[in-house]
C-alpha cells in the first residue's frame, strides 16, 4: 500500500507565517540603524567643552571612533574623558593616522558635552602638538550643527 502525502493549503496560516517572516526581517534590519544616534539625542550643542589632555587610547571602530583622554584639573586630579569621533574610515580620509593620535600625545579637543553631564563629549576639532587641526565630527544627518562657531 502506498501512502501519499498531501499538503492541504491553509491560506490563513500561510499568510500569517509570511507576515511574521517579513515583520521579523524588518525588525532585525532596524536594530543596526537604532544603534546609530543623532547628535542631539546624546550631546548638547549648548555645552561646548575645550579639553587639554593626553590621549590614553584610541578606538578605531564604527560607527564612531573613540578617543580616551586624561585631562588634568587645577586641583591636581585627573579626569578621564571619552570623546566620540567619526567612523574610522572617514577619519583616515581626513588625515588621521595611528601616529597622529597615539597614546601619550597631548591634544586640545573641542566639542560638546554629553547631555547627562558625564565625562563624554562629541569631538569637533582635535589640535595636535604641532598646531595642526583634525576634524573629528561625524558626517551627515544627525551630526553636530554646522552653524556652531568654529574657528578655522
C-alpha positions as CSV (number, residue, x, y, z in Angstrom):
1,X,0.0,0.0,0.0
2,X,1.3,3.3,-1.0
3,X,1.0,6.4,1.2
4,X,0.6,9.7,-0.5
5,X,1.4,12.8,1.5
6,X,-1.0,15.6,0.6
7,X,-0.4,19.0,1.9
8,X,-3.5,20.8,2.5
9,X,-3.5,24.5,1.8
10,X,-4.3,26.7,4.7
11,X,-4.4,30.3,3.3
12,X,-4.8,32.0,6.6
13,X,-1.9,30.1,8.2
14,X,0.4,30.7,5.2
15,X,-0.4,34.4,5.1
16,X,0.3,34.7,8.9
17,X,3.6,32.9,8.5
18,X,4.6,35.1,5.6
19,X,3.7,38.3,7.5
20,X,5.5,37.1,10.6
21,X,8.7,36.5,8.5
22,X,8.5,39.9,6.9
23,X,8.0,41.6,10.2
24,X,10.9,39.7,11.8
25,X,13.1,40.7,8.9
26,X,12.2,44.4,9.2
27,X,12.8,44.3,13.0
28,X,16.3,42.7,12.5
29,X,17.1,45.3,9.9
30,X,16.2,48.1,12.2
31,X,18.5,47.1,15.1
32,X,21.7,48.4,13.5
33,X,20.0,51.7,12.5
34,X,18.9,52.3,16.1
35,X,22.4,51.9,17.3
36,X,23.5,55.0,15.4
37,X,22.1,58.0,17.1
38,X,21.6,61.6,16.2
39,X,24.0,64.2,17.8
40,X,21.1,65.9,19.7
41,X,20.0,62.7,21.2
42,X,23.2,62.3,23.2
43,X,25.1,65.6,23.1
44,X,24.2,69.2,23.9
45,X,25.2,71.9,21.4
46,X,24.8,74.5,24.2
47,X,27.6,72.8,26.3
48,X,30.8,73.4,24.4
49,X,34.0,71.9,26.0
50,X,37.7,72.5,25.5
51,X,39.7,69.7,26.9
52,X,43.5,69.8,27.0
53,X,44.9,66.4,27.9
54,X,46.8,63.3,27.0
55,X,45.5,60.5,24.8
56,X,45.4,57.2,26.7
57,X,43.7,55.1,24.0
58,X,42.2,55.4,20.5
59,X,39.4,53.1,19.5
60,X,39.2,52.9,15.6
61,X,35.7,51.4,15.4
62,X,32.5,52.0,13.6
63,X,30.0,53.7,13.6
64,X,32.1,56.0,15.9
65,X,35.7,56.1,16.9
66,X,36.5,57.0,20.5
67,X,39.4,59.0,21.9
68,X,40.2,58.3,25.5
69,X,41.7,61.4,27.1
70,X,43.2,62.1,30.6
71,X,42.5,65.8,31.4
72,X,44.5,67.2,34.4
73,X,42.5,69.5,36.7
74,X,43.6,72.6,38.7
75,X,43.4,70.6,41.9
76,X,45.9,68.1,40.7
77,X,43.3,65.3,39.9
78,X,42.9,63.8,36.5
79,X,39.5,63.3,34.8
80,X,39.2,60.6,32.2
81,X,37.1,61.6,29.2
82,X,35.7,59.7,26.2
83,X,35.5,61.7,23.0
84,X,33.3,60.4,20.2
85,X,34.6,61.0,16.7
86,X,33.6,60.0,13.2
87,X,33.9,56.5,11.7
88,X,37.4,55.1,11.4
89,X,37.5,55.2,7.5
90,X,36.2,58.8,7.4
91,X,38.9,59.9,10.0
92,X,41.7,58.3,7.9
93,X,40.4,60.1,4.7
94,X,40.6,63.4,6.7
95,X,44.2,62.8,7.5
96,X,44.1,61.0,10.8
97,X,46.6,58.2,11.5
98,X,47.5,55.9,14.3
99,X,50.7,58.0,14.8
100,X,48.8,61.4,14.9
101,X,46.7,60.2,17.9
102,X,49.0,57.7,19.6
103,X,48.7,57.2,23.3
104,X,50.8,59.8,25.1
105,X,50.0,62.6,22.6
106,X,48.9,65.8,24.2
107,X,46.0,67.4,22.4
108,X,43.3,70.0,22.7
109,X,39.8,68.7,21.9
110,X,36.9,71.0,21.2
111,X,33.5,69.6,21.2
112,X,30.2,69.3,23.0
113,X,29.5,67.5,26.3
114,X,27.0,64.7,26.8
115,X,23.5,65.7,27.8
116,X,23.8,63.6,31.0
117,X,26.8,65.7,32.2
118,X,29.2,62.7,32.2
119,X,32.8,62.9,31.0
120,X,31.8,62.1,27.4
121,X,31.8,64.6,24.5
122,X,31.3,64.6,20.8
123,X,34.6,65.9,19.4
124,X,34.6,68.5,16.7
125,X,38.3,69.5,16.3
126,X,41.5,68.0,17.7
127,X,44.5,70.2,17.8
128,X,47.8,68.3,17.7
129,X,51.1,69.4,19.4
130,X,52.4,70.9,16.1
131,X,49.3,73.1,15.9
132,X,47.6,71.2,13.1
133,X,43.9,70.6,13.5
134,X,41.9,67.5,12.6
135,X,38.2,67.5,12.2
136,X,36.7,64.8,14.4
137,X,33.0,65.3,13.8
138,X,30.6,62.7,12.4
139,X,29.4,63.4,8.8
140,X,25.9,63.5,7.6
141,X,22.4,63.7,9.1
142,X,22.4,63.9,12.9
143,X,25.9,65.3,13.2
144,X,26.7,68.4,15.2
145,X,25.1,71.5,13.7
146,X,27.4,73.2,11.1
147,X,26.4,76.7,12.2
148,X,28.0,76.3,15.6
149,X,31.0,78.7,15.9
150,X,34.2,77.1,14.5
151,X,37.4,79.0,14.1
152,X,39.5,78.0,11.1
